[in-house]
Amino acid sequence: MRHPLRVVLVGEPSPPFSEVEALLAEHRQMLVAKRVIGMGADPVLSELQDPCDVIVLVLTGNWRRTLQICFAKEGPAVKPLLVVGPADDMELMRAIMRVGARDYFSLPVGSSDLIPALDRIGKEEHERRGGLSAEVTTCINAKGGSGASFLAANFAHVLVKAHERRTVLMDFELQFGSLPTYFNLRSRNGLIRALELVDTLDVTALQGYLQLHPSGLALLAAASEGMVLPEDVHEDRIAKLFAILDEAYEQLVVDLPRRIDRATAAILDRSDIIMLVTQQTVAHLHDAKRLASLITEQLGISPDRVVVVVNRFSKHGEVTLSDVQESLPGLRLETLPNDYRNVSKSINLGVPLFEMEPRAPLSRRILELIASLHAGPEEASTSSLAIWPWVSRIRR
């Protein structure tokens, strides 16, 4: 998916400024920072230090003073400039042309005017960065204990070990996160601290909050000594953290708690693949249907991005795959075999399954799942087969 568009909103306190701010806040793919004139150091747009992709300048009746402040030093704005201001003022139009404005929108401005212009800039920025950003795969349980954490941990490990992808595994279970134990690691600092300090972090500083497994997998765990409530984590901070990770990693794998709030909604919206992990019981199926509805209908996420993963699958289960497909129409369906002995041993020893038993049925199935999710049908078949010689080498 595209990087979030980083927008700096500039202007004097006014109803139009608040209206534009509210308009931008409705779009989760935008990361908005405010620079309010008269509150702290006034922004000089030709020397703006804020990391951003576009500047939105809101002008009101006192626009001459605002332009004088924002362009106190000669030179155009450091980034593409969109201006929102009063209608039918030719002097104002000439003034913003002189400072290099890319476009002008008359008040009152609607989403059908401003948002498409920002979206075009977002596409240009995406192409400028090479058209790439880290791919986000999110695992979430349809019902507690379905196996999403185990899948997230081992999915991420295989991405590193078999596919050599630069990968971060993120544990967003803020109060009872357990992912470090899957790798025999002790939780420290981690996700909560990184979110608290995200405004001061860059890729280098972020390394201090990551735990590195010998395989090369980086883990960002929710280690915190105090109580952290979901409402304490703002979606803007999550977007900033993802933007930093985008610069250094190819794959982000997220273990998400079974809860829908503003923070988890932001992560689901950013996800390229959402693996909804369930099992073969009526209770699991009931909750899977409810959660899938929330994700696709309430959050407006395309069903193409949702994959239902039936964990501990048995062909002899009372709830069949046909039952699952009938209850969750239009969603892709995958299965993972029941391998209780190896899974239990892997968790208790803190050794990833692919490292401990690379030829186990579940290890092979995770390899196939990754290949099928990251390629078309023909490519998936080829990629899956290409991995087996690698497995043979590590067994020798």
Contacts in CASP RR format, 6 or more apart in sequence:
PFRMAT RR
TARGET T0000
AUTHOR 0000-0000-0000
METHOD contacts of the structure
MODEL  1
MRHPLRVVLVGEPSPPFSEVEALLAEHRQMLVAKRVIGMGADPVLSELQD
PCDVIVLVLTGNWRRTLQICFAKEGPAVKPLLVVGPADDMELMRAIMRVG
ARDYFSLPVGSSDLIPALDRIGKEEHERRGGLSAEVTTCINAKGGSGASF
LAANFAHVLVKAHERRTVLMDFELQFGSLPTYFNLRSRNGLIRALELVDT
LDVTALQGYLQLHPSGLALLAAASEGMVLPEDVHEDRIAKLFAILDEAYE
QLVVDLPRRIDRATAAILDRSDIIMLVTQQTVAHLHDAKRLASLITEQLG
ISPDRVVVVVNRFSKHGEVTLSDVQESLPGLRLETLPNDYRNVSKSINLG
VPLFEMEPRAPLSRRILELIASLHAGPEEASTSSLAIWPWVSRIRR
1 133 0 8 1.000
1 135 0 8 1.000
1 136 0 8 1.000
1 270 0 8 1.000
1 271 0 8 1.000
1 272 0 8 1.000
2 29 0 8 1.000
2 122 0 8 1.000
2 123 0 8 1.000
2 126 0 8 1.000
2 131 0 8 1.000
2 133 0 8 1.000
3 125 0 8 1.000
3 126 0 8 1.000
3 129 0 8 1.000
3 133 0 8 1.000
3 243 0 8 1.000
3 246 0 8 1.000
4 28 0 8 1.000
4 29 0 8 1.000
4 30 0 8 1.000
4 31 0 8 1.000
4 239 0 8 1.000
4 242 0 8 1.000
4 243 0 8 1.000
4 270 0 8 1.000
5 29 0 8 1.000
5 30 0 8 1.000
5 31 0 8 1.000
5 53 0 8 1.000
5 54 0 8 1.000
5 118 0 8 1.000
5 119 0 8 1.000
5 121 0 8 1.000
5 122 0 8 1.000
5 125 0 8 1.000
6 30 0 8 1.000
6 31 0 8 1.000
6 33 0 8 1.000
6 51 0 8 1.000
6 52 0 8 1.000
6 53 0 8 1.000
6 54 0 8 1.000
6 243 0 8 1.000
7 24 0 8 1.000
7 30 0 8 1.000
7 31 0 8 1.000
7 32 0 8 1.000
7 33 0 8 1.000
7 52 0 8 1.000
7 53 0 8 1.000
7 54 0 8 1.000
7 55 0 8 1.000
7 56 0 8 1.000
7 118 0 8 1.000
8 32 0 8 1.000
8 33 0 8 1.000
8 34 0 8 1.000
8 35 0 8 1.000
8 43 0 8 1.000
8 48 0 8 1.000
8 50 0 8 1.000
8 52 0 8 1.000
8 54 0 8 1.000
8 55 0 8 1.000
8 56 0 8 1.000
8 79 0 8 1.000
9 17 0 8 1.000
9 20 0 8 1.000
9 21 0 8 1.000
9 24 0 8 1.000
9 32 0 8 1.000
9 33 0 8 1.000
9 34 0 8 1.000
9 35 0 8 1.000
9 56 0 8 1.000
9 58 0 8 1.000
10 34 0 8 1.000
10 35 0 8 1.000
10 36 0 8 1.000
10 37 0 8 1.000
10 43 0 8 1.000
10 45 0 8 1.000
10 55 0 8 1.000
10 56 0 8 1.000
10 57 0 8 1.000
10 58 0 8 1.000
10 70 0 8 1.000
11 17 0 8 1.000
11 35 0 8 1.000
11 36 0 8 1.000
11 37 0 8 1.000
11 57 0 8 1.000
11 58 0 8 1.000
11 59 0 8 1.000
11 66 0 8 1.000
12 36 0 8 1.000
12 37 0 8 1.000
12 38 0 8 1.000
12 58 0 8 1.000
12 60 0 8 1.000
12 62 0 8 1.000
12 66 0 8 1.000
13 36 0 8 1.000
13 37 0 8 1.000
13 38 0 8 1.000
13 39 0 8 1.000
14 58 0 8 1.000
14 60 0 8 1.000
16 58 0 8 1.000
16 60 0 8 1.000
16 84 0 8 1.000
16 85 0 8 1.000
16 107 0 8 1.000
16 108 0 8 1.000
17 36 0 8 1.000
17 58 0 8 1.000
17 60 0 8 1.000
19 108 0 8 1.000
19 109 0 8 1.000
20 56 0 8 1.000
20 58 0 8 1.000
20 84 0 8 1.000
20 109 0 8 1.000
20 114 0 8 1.000
21 32 0 8 1.000
21 34 0 8 1.000
23 109 0 8 1.000
23 110 0 8 1.000
23 111 0 8 1.000
23 114 0 8 1.000
23 115 0 8 1.000
24 30 0 8 1.000
24 32 0 8 1.000
24 56 0 8 1.000
25 32 0 8 1.000
26 111 0 8 1.000
27 115 0 8 1.000
28 235 0 8 1.000
28 239 0 8 1.000
28 265 0 8 1.000
28 266 0 8 1.000
28 269 0 8 1.000
28 270 0 8 1.000
29 269 0 8 1.000
30 118 0 8 1.000
31 236 0 8 1.000
31 239 0 8 1.000
31 240 0 8 1.000
31 243 0 8 1.000
32 236 0 8 1.000
33 50 0 8 1.000
33 52 0 8 1.000
35 43 0 8 1.000
35 48 0 8 1.000
35 50 0 8 1.000
37 43 0 8 1.000
37 66 0 8 1.000
37 69 0 8 1.000
37 70 0 8 1.000
42 69 0 8 1.000
42 70 0 8 1.000
42 72 0 8 1.000
43 50 0 8 1.000
43 69 0 8 1.000
43 70 0 8 1.000
44 69 0 8 1.000
44 70 0 8 1.000
44 71 0 8 1.000
44 72 0 8 1.000
44 73 0 8 1.000
45 55 0 8 1.000
45 57 0 8 1.000
45 70 0 8 1.000
45 71 0 8 1.000
45 76 0 8 1.000
45 77 0 8 1.000
45 78 0 8 1.000
45 81 0 8 1.000
45 99 0 8 1.000
46 71 0 8 1.000
46 73 0 8 1.000
46 74 0 8 1.000
46 75 0 8 1.000
46 76 0 8 1.000
46 77 0 8 1.000
46 78 0 8 1.000
47 73 0 8 1.000
47 78 0 8 1.000
48 55 0 8 1.000
48 77 0 8 1.000
48 78 0 8 1.000
48 79 0 8 1.000
52 79 0 8 1.000
53 79 0 8 1.000
53 80 0 8 1.000
53 121 0 8 1.000
53 122 0 8 1.000
53 125 0 8 1.000
54 79 0 8 1.000
54 80 0 8 1.000
54 81 0 8 1.000
54 82 0 8 1.000
54 118 0 8 1.000
54 121 0 8 1.000
54 122 0 8 1.000
55 77 0 8 1.000
55 78 0 8 1.000
55 79 0 8 1.000
55 80 0 8 1.000
55 81 0 8 1.000
55 82 0 8 1.000
56 82 0 8 1.000
56 83 0 8 1.000
56 84 0 8 1.000
56 114 0 8 1.000
56 118 0 8 1.000
57 66 0 8 1.000
57 70 0 8 1.000
57 81 0 8 1.000
57 82 0 8 1.000
57 83 0 8 1.000
57 84 0 8 1.000
57 101 0 8 1.000
58 83 0 8 1.000
58 84 0 8 1.000
58 85 0 8 1.000
59 66 0 8 1.000
59 67 0 8 1.000
59 83 0 8 1.000
59 84 0 8 1.000
59 85 0 8 1.000
59 86 0 8 1.000
59 92 0 8 1.000
59 96 0 8 1.000
60 66 0 8 1.000
60 85 0 8 1.000
60 86 0 8 1.000
61 86 0 8 1.000
63 85 0 8 1.000
63 86 0 8 1.000
63 89 0 8 1.000
63 92 0 8 1.000
63 95 0 8 1.000
64 95 0 8 1.000
67 95 0 8 1.000
67 96 0 8 1.000
67 99 0 8 1.000
70 99 0 8 1.000
71 99 0 8 1.000
75 99 0 8 1.000
76 99 0 8 1.000
76 100 0 8 1.000
77 99 0 8 1.000
77 100 0 8 1.000
80 102 0 8 1.000
80 121 0 8 1.000
81 96 0 8 1.000
81 99 0 8 1.000
81 100 0 8 1.000
81 101 0 8 1.000
81 102 0 8 1.000
82 101 0 8 1.000
82 102 0 8 1.000
82 103 0 8 1.000
82 104 0 8 1.000
82 105 0 8 1.000
82 114 0 8 1.000
82 117 0 8 1.000
82 118 0 8 1.000
83 96 0 8 1.000
83 101 0 8 1.000
83 103 0 8 1.000
83 104 0 8 1.000
83 105 0 8 1.000
84 104 0 8 1.000
84 105 0 8 1.000
84 106 0 8 1.000
84 107 0 8 1.000
84 109 0 8 1.000
84 114 0 8 1.000
85 92 0 8 1.000
85 104 0 8 1.000
85 105 0 8 1.000
85 106 0 8 1.000
85 107 0 8 1.000
85 109 0 8 1.000
86 92 0 8 1.000
86 106 0 8 1.000
86 107 0 8 1.000
87 106 0 8 1.000
87 107 0 8 1.000
88 106 0 8 1.000
93 104 0 8 1.000
96 104 0 8 1.000
103 117 0 8 1.000
105 113 0 8 1.000
105 114 0 8 1.000
105 117 0 8 1.000
126 133 0 8 1.000
133 246 0 8 1.000
134 242 0 8 1.000
134 245 0 8 1.000
134 246 0 8 1.000
134 249 0 8 1.000
134 250 0 8 1.000
134 251 0 8 1.000
134 252 0 8 1.000
135 250 0 8 1.000
135 251 0 8 1.000
135 252 0 8 1.000
135 272 0 8 1.000
135 273 0 8 1.000
135 374 0 8 1.000
136 242 0 8 1.000
136 252 0 8 1.000
136 253 0 8 1.000
136 254 0 8 1.000
136 267 0 8 1.000
136 270 0 8 1.000
136 271 0 8 1.000
136 272 0 8 1.000
136 273 0 8 1.000
137 155 0 8 1.000
137 251 0 8 1.000
137 252 0 8 1.000
137 253 0 8 1.000
137 254 0 8 1.000
137 271 0 8 1.000
137 272 0 8 1.000
137 273 0 8 1.000
137 275 0 8 1.000
137 373 0 8 1.000
138 253 0 8 1.000
138 254 0 8 1.000
138 256 0 8 1.000
138 267 0 8 1.000
138 268 0 8 1.000
138 271 0 8 1.000
138 273 0 8 1.000
138 274 0 8 1.000
138 275 0 8 1.000
139 148 0 8 1.000
139 149 0 8 1.000
139 151 0 8 1.000
139 152 0 8 1.000
139 155 0 8 1.000
139 253 0 8 1.000
139 254 0 8 1.000
139 255 0 8 1.000
139 256 0 8 1.000
139 275 0 8 1.000
139 277 0 8 1.000
140 148 0 8 1.000
140 256 0 8 1.000
140 257 0 8 1.000
140 258 0 8 1.000
140 268 0 8 1.000
140 274 0 8 1.000
140 275 0 8 1.000
140 276 0 8 1.000
140 277 0 8 1.000
140 291 0 8 1.000
141 147 0 8 1.000
141 148 0 8 1.000
141 258 0 8 1.000
141 277 0 8 1.000
141 278 0 8 1.000
142 258 0 8 1.000
142 276 0 8 1.000
142 277 0 8 1.000
142 278 0 8 1.000
142 284 0 8 1.000
142 287 0 8 1.000
142 288 0 8 1.000
142 291 0 8 1.000
142 292 0 8 1.000
143 258 0 8 1.000
143 278 0 8 1.000
143 279 0 8 1.000
143 283 0 8 1.000
143 284 0 8 1.000
143 287 0 8 1.000
143 288 0 8 1.000
144 258 0 8 1.000
146 277 0 8 1.000
146 278 0 8 1.000
146 279 0 8 1.000
146 284 0 8 1.000
146 311 0 8 1.000
147 277 0 8 1.000
147 311 0 8 1.000
148 255 0 8 1.000
148 256 0 8 1.000
148 275 0 8 1.000
148 277 0 8 1.000
149 173 0 8 1.000
149 178 0 8 1.000
149 179 0 8 1.000
149 182 0 8 1.000
149 255 0 8 1.000
150 182 0 8 1.000
150 343 0 8 1.000
150 346 0 8 1.000
150 347 0 8 1.000
151 275 0 8 1.000
151 277 0 8 1.000
151 309 0 8 1.000
151 311 0 8 1.000
151 336 0 8 1.000
151 366 0 8 1.000
152 169 0 8 1.000
152 179 0 8 1.000
152 253 0 8 1.000
152 254 0 8 1.000
152 255 0 8 1.000
153 169 0 8 1.000
153 179 0 8 1.000
153 182 0 8 1.000
153 183 0 8 1.000
153 255 0 8 1.000
153 352 0 8 1.000
154 182 0 8 1.000
154 346 0 8 1.000
154 352 0 8 1.000
154 353 0 8 1.000
154 354 0 8 1.000
154 363 0 8 1.000
154 366 0 8 1.000
155 253 0 8 1.000
155 275 0 8 1.000
155 366 0 8 1.000
155 369 0 8 1.000
155 370 0 8 1.000
156 167 0 8 1.000
156 168 0 8 1.000
156 169 0 8 1.000
156 217 0 8 1.000
156 251 0 8 1.000
156 253 0 8 1.000
157 169 0 8 1.000
157 183 0 8 1.000
157 213 0 8 1.000
157 215 0 8 1.000
157 217 0 8 1.000
157 352 0 8 1.000
157 353 0 8 1.000
157 354 0 8 1.000
157 355 0 8 1.000
158 354 0 8 1.000
158 363 0 8 1.000
158 366 0 8 1.000
158 367 0 8 1.000
158 370 0 8 1.000
159 165 0 8 1.000
159 167 0 8 1.000
159 251 0 8 1.000
159 253 0 8 1.000
159 370 0 8 1.000
160 166 0 8 1.000
160 167 0 8 1.000
160 215 0 8 1.000
160 216 0 8 1.000
160 217 0 8 1.000
161 215 0 8 1.000
161 217 0 8 1.000
161 352 0 8 1.000
161 354 0 8 1.000
161 355 0 8 1.000
162 354 0 8 1.000
162 367 0 8 1.000
162 370 0 8 1.000
162 387 0 8 1.000
162 390 0 8 1.000
162 391 0 8 1.000
163 370 0 8 1.000
165 250 0 8 1.000
165 251 0 8 1.000
166 248 0 8 1.000
166 249 0 8 1.000
166 250 0 8 1.000
166 251 0 8 1.000
167 217 0 8 1.000
167 218 0 8 1.000
167 249 0 8 1.000
167 250 0 8 1.000
167 251 0 8 1.000
167 252 0 8 1.000
167 253 0 8 1.000
168 210 0 8 1.000
168 217 0 8 1.000
168 218 0 8 1.000
168 219 0 8 1.000
168 220 0 8 1.000
168 245 0 8 1.000
168 249 0 8 1.000
168 251 0 8 1.000
168 252 0 8 1.000
168 253 0 8 1.000
169 179 0 8 1.000
169 217 0 8 1.000
169 218 0 8 1.000
169 219 0 8 1.000
169 220 0 8 1.000
169 253 0 8 1.000
169 255 0 8 1.000
170 191 0 8 1.000
170 220 0 8 1.000
170 252 0 8 1.000
170 253 0 8 1.000
170 254 0 8 1.000
170 255 0 8 1.000
171 177 0 8 1.000
171 178 0 8 1.000
171 179 0 8 1.000
171 180 0 8 1.000
171 191 0 8 1.000
171 219 0 8 1.000
171 220 0 8 1.000
171 221 0 8 1.000
171 222 0 8 1.000
171 255 0 8 1.000
172 191 0 8 1.000
172 222 0 8 1.000
172 254 0 8 1.000
172 255 0 8 1.000
172 256 0 8 1.000
172 257 0 8 1.000
172 263 0 8 1.000
172 264 0 8 1.000
172 267 0 8 1.000
173 179 0 8 1.000
173 222 0 8 1.000
173 255 0 8 1.000
173 257 0 8 1.000
174 191 0 8 1.000
174 192 0 8 1.000
174 222 0 8 1.000
174 224 0 8 1.000
174 228 0 8 1.000
174 229 0 8 1.000
174 230 0 8 1.000
174 233 0 8 1.000
174 257 0 8 1.000
175 222 0 8 1.000
175 227 0 8 1.000
175 228 0 8 1.000
177 187 0 8 1.000
177 221 0 8 1.000
177 222 0 8 1.000
177 255 0 8 1.000
179 219 0 8 1.000
179 221 0 8 1.000
179 255 0 8 1.000
180 186 0 8 1.000
180 187 0 8 1.000
180 211 0 8 1.000
180 219 0 8 1.000
180 221 0 8 1.000
180 223 0 8 1.000
181 347 0 8 1.000
181 350 0 8 1.000
182 346 0 8 1.000
182 347 0 8 1.000
182 350 0 8 1.000
182 352 0 8 1.000
183 211 0 8 1.000
183 213 0 8 1.000
183 217 0 8 1.000
183 219 0 8 1.000
183 350 0 8 1.000
183 352 0 8 1.000
184 349 0 8 1.000
184 350 0 8 1.000
184 351 0 8 1.000
185 211 0 8 1.000
185 213 0 8 1.000
185 219 0 8 1.000
185 221 0 8 1.000
187 221 0 8 1.000
187 222 0 8 1.000
187 223 0 8 1.000
188 211 0 8 1.000
188 223 0 8 1.000
189 208 0 8 1.000
189 209 0 8 1.000
189 223 0 8 1.000
190 209 0 8 1.000
190 210 0 8 1.000
190 211 0 8 1.000
190 220 0 8 1.000
190 221 0 8 1.000
190 222 0 8 1.000
190 223 0 8 1.000
191 209 0 8 1.000
191 220 0 8 1.000
191 221 0 8 1.000
191 222 0 8 1.000
191 223 0 8 1.000
192 222 0 8 1.000
192 223 0 8 1.000
192 224 0 8 1.000
192 228 0 8 1.000
193 209 0 8 1.000
193 223 0 8 1.000
193 224 0 8 1.000
194 201 0 8 1.000
194 206 0 8 1.000
194 209 0 8 1.000
194 220 0 8 1.000
194 241 0 8 1.000
195 233 0 8 1.000
195 237 0 8 1.000
195 238 0 8 1.000
195 241 0 8 1.000
198 237 0 8 1.000
198 240 0 8 1.000
198 241 0 8 1.000
198 244 0 8 1.000
199 240 0 8 1.000
201 241 0 8 1.000
201 244 0 8 1.000
202 244 0 8 1.000
203 244 0 8 1.000
203 247 0 8 1.000
203 248 0 8 1.000
206 244 0 8 1.000
206 245 0 8 1.000
206 248 0 8 1.000
209 220 0 8 1.000
210 218 0 8 1.000
210 219 0 8 1.000
210 220 0 8 1.000
211 218 0 8 1.000
211 219 0 8 1.000
211 220 0 8 1.000
211 221 0 8 1.000
212 218 0 8 1.000
212 219 0 8 1.000
213 219 0 8 1.000
215 352 0 8 1.000
215 355 0 8 1.000
218 249 0 8 1.000
222 228 0 8 1.000
230 259 0 8 1.000
230 261 0 8 1.000
230 263 0 8 1.000
230 264 0 8 1.000
231 261 0 8 1.000
233 263 0 8 1.000
234 262 0 8 1.000
234 263 0 8 1.000
235 262 0 8 1.000
235 263 0 8 1.000
235 265 0 8 1.000
235 266 0 8 1.000
238 263 0 8 1.000
238 266 0 8 1.000
238 267 0 8 1.000
239 266 0 8 1.000
239 270 0 8 1.000
242 252 0 8 1.000
242 270 0 8 1.000
245 252 0 8 1.000
254 267 0 8 1.000
254 271 0 8 1.000
256 264 0 8 1.000
256 267 0 8 1.000
256 268 0 8 1.000
257 264 0 8 1.000
258 291 0 8 1.000
260 268 0 8 1.000
260 291 0 8 1.000
260 294 0 8 1.000
260 295 0 8 1.000
260 298 0 8 1.000
260 299 0 8 1.000
265 299 0 8 1.000
268 274 0 8 1.000
268 295 0 8 1.000
268 299 0 8 1.000
268 301 0 8 1.000
269 299 0 8 1.000
269 301 0 8 1.000
271 301 0 8 1.000
271 305 0 8 1.000
272 305 0 8 1.000
273 305 0 8 1.000
273 307 0 8 1.000
273 373 0 8 1.000
274 295 0 8 1.000
274 301 0 8 1.000
274 305 0 8 1.000
274 306 0 8 1.000
274 307 0 8 1.000
275 307 0 8 1.000
275 309 0 8 1.000
276 288 0 8 1.000
276 291 0 8 1.000
276 292 0 8 1.000
276 295 0 8 1.000
276 306 0 8 1.000
276 307 0 8 1.000
276 308 0 8 1.000
276 309 0 8 1.000
276 331 0 8 1.000
277 309 0 8 1.000
277 311 0 8 1.000
278 284 0 8 1.000
278 285 0 8 1.000
278 287 0 8 1.000
278 288 0 8 1.000
278 308 0 8 1.000
278 309 0 8 1.000
278 310 0 8 1.000
278 311 0 8 1.000
278 324 0 8 1.000
279 310 0 8 1.000
279 311 0 8 1.000
279 312 0 8 1.000
280 310 0 8 1.000
280 312 0 8 1.000
280 313 0 8 1.000
280 314 0 8 1.000
280 317 0 8 1.000
280 318 0 8 1.000
280 319 0 8 1.000
280 320 0 8 1.000
280 324 0 8 1.000
281 319 0 8 1.000
282 319 0 8 1.000
284 319 0 8 1.000
285 319 0 8 1.000
285 323 0 8 1.000
285 324 0 8 1.000
285 327 0 8 1.000
288 308 0 8 1.000
288 324 0 8 1.000
288 327 0 8 1.000
288 328 0 8 1.000
289 327 0 8 1.000
289 328 0 8 1.000
292 306 0 8 1.000
292 308 0 8 1.000
292 328 0 8 1.000
292 331 0 8 1.000
295 301 0 8 1.000
295 306 0 8 1.000
296 302 0 8 1.000
296 303 0 8 1.000
296 306 0 8 1.000
303 330 0 8 1.000
303 331 0 8 1.000
306 331 0 8 1.000
306 332 0 8 1.000
307 331 0 8 1.000
307 332 0 8 1.000
307 333 0 8 1.000
307 334 0 8 1.000
307 373 0 8 1.000
308 324 0 8 1.000
308 328 0 8 1.000
308 331 0 8 1.000
308 332 0 8 1.000
308 333 0 8 1.000
308 334 0 8 1.000
309 334 0 8 1.000
309 335 0 8 1.000
309 336 0 8 1.000
309 369 0 8 1.000
310 321 0 8 1.000
310 324 0 8 1.000
310 333 0 8 1.000
310 334 0 8 1.000
310 335 0 8 1.000
310 336 0 8 1.000
311 335 0 8 1.000
311 336 0 8 1.000
312 336 0 8 1.000
312 337 0 8 1.000
312 338 0 8 1.000
312 340 0 8 1.000
313 321 0 8 1.000
313 335 0 8 1.000
313 336 0 8 1.000
313 337 0 8 1.000
313 338 0 8 1.000
314 338 0 8 1.000
321 333 0 8 1.000
321 335 0 8 1.000
324 333 0 8 1.000
325 333 0 8 1.000
334 369 0 8 1.000
334 372 0 8 1.000
335 365 0 8 1.000
336 362 0 8 1.000
336 365 0 8 1.000
336 366 0 8 1.000
336 369 0 8 1.000
337 361 0 8 1.000
337 362 0 8 1.000
337 365 0 8 1.000
339 360 0 8 1.000
339 361 0 8 1.000
339 362 0 8 1.000
342 353 0 8 1.000
342 356 0 8 1.000
342 357 0 8 1.000
342 360 0 8 1.000
342 362 0 8 1.000
343 353 0 8 1.000
343 362 0 8 1.000
345 356 0 8 1.000
346 352 0 8 1.000
346 353 0 8 1.000
346 356 0 8 1.000
346 357 0 8 1.000
349 356 0 8 1.000
353 360 0 8 1.000
353 362 0 8 1.000
353 363 0 8 1.000
353 366 0 8 1.000
354 363 0 8 1.000
354 366 0 8 1.000
354 367 0 8 1.000
357 363 0 8 1.000
358 391 0 8 1.000
358 394 0 8 1.000
358 395 0 8 1.000
359 391 0 8 1.000
359 395 0 8 1.000
367 384 0 8 1.000
367 387 0 8 1.000
367 391 0 8 1.000
368 380 0 8 1.000
368 384 0 8 1.000
371 379 0 8 1.000
371 380 0 8 1.000
371 381 0 8 1.000
371 383 0 8 1.000
371 384 0 8 1.000
371 387 0 8 1.000
372 380 0 8 1.000
372 384 0 8 1.000
374 380 0 8 1.000
374 383 0 8 1.000
375 382 0 8 1.000
375 383 0 8 1.000
END
